[in-house]
Amino acid sequence: MPTTINLTTGDDVLTQGDGDYVVNAYAGNDSVTLGSGDSTVNASDGDDTISVGFGDHFADLGDGNNIYSFISGSNTTQDGTYAPVSDPGTNLTIIGGSGNDRIDHDGTWAGYYVTYN
């Protein structure tokens, strides 16, 4: 069972180690850093920076100029996303909502698959 963490509607900074989390960051310019695990981040509106470790993650970034970065694993993001892919064996699904979305992909490893929707 993941641990649920509710932040505020202000500008929040959260740093957590490894584990499974559901983070509700609400509005504001938030910075959320999570270690390895299986997590969901609901960032809402604002200019957010989300960084996650190895694992399976879902992120709804909401409206705003957002940065989403990860080490590797299966990742799903939604709305206003920047997601660098750097490790082999990474599955990435990006759902771009309204706003300006940026997707960077770089890699030379065999068996590398990226899906853009």
N, C-alpha and C positions, 0 to 999 in steps of 0.2 A: 504494500500500500504506500503510495507516494506521500511525502510530507507536503502540506499546503502552506504557502507563505503568501500573505496578503500585504502588499506595500500600500503607500498612500497615493493621493492624486498629485502630490508635489514631485520634485526632482529627487529620486531615490537612488542609492547605491547599495547593491546586495552582492556579497561574495560568499559562496557556499562551496564546500568540498564535494567529494564524491557522494552520490546518492540519487534517489528518484524524487523529483520535486514537481509540484504544480505551483508556478509563481504567477500571481495576479498583480501586475505592476500598475495598472490603471493609467490615467493620463499623467503627463509630465515627461521631462527628459530624464529617462532612467538608464542606469547601467546595471546589468545583471550578468554575473559571472558564475557559472556552475561547473563543477568537476564532472567526471565520468558518471554515467547513469542513464536512465530513461526519464526525460523530463518534458514538461509542457510549460511554455512561457506565453502568457497573454499580456502583451505590453501595452495595448491600447494606443491612443494618440500621443504624439510627441516625438522628439528626436531621440531614439533609443539605441543603445549599444548592447547587444546580447552576445555573449561568448560562452560556448559550451564545450565540454570535453568529449571523449569517445562515448558513443552510445546512440540510442534512438531517441530523437528529439522532434517536437512539434513547436513551432513558434508562430503566433499571430501578432505581427508587429504593428498593426493598425496604420493610420495615416501618419506621415512625417518622413523625415530623412533618417533612415535607419541603417545600422550596420549589424550584420549577423555573421559571426565567424565560428568555426568549429574545427576540431582536430580530425575526427573521422567518425563514421557510423552512418546510420540512416537518419536523414534530416528532412523535415517538411517545414517550409516557411510560408507565410501569407502576408502580402501587402508591403510595398516599399522595401525591397530586399537587396542587400549586397552580400553575397555568399561565396567566399573563396573555397575552392576544393583543392586540397593539397596532398592527400594520402591515398594510396591504393586501397581498393575494396570499399570505397565510399559510395553510398547510394544517396542521391540528392533529388528531391522534388521541390520545385519552387512554384508557388501560386502567386502571381503578381496581380495585385489589386489596383485601385486608382492611384495615380501619382507616377513619379519617375522611378522606374525600377532599373537596377544595374545588376547584371549577373556576369561574374568573371569565372572562367574555367581554364585551368591550366594543369596539364599532367601528361606524362608520357608512358605510364605503366600499362602493361597488358591487362586485359579484363576490366577496363575502366569504362563505366557506364554513367551517363548523365541524362536525365529526362527534364525537358523544359516544357511547362504547360502555360 
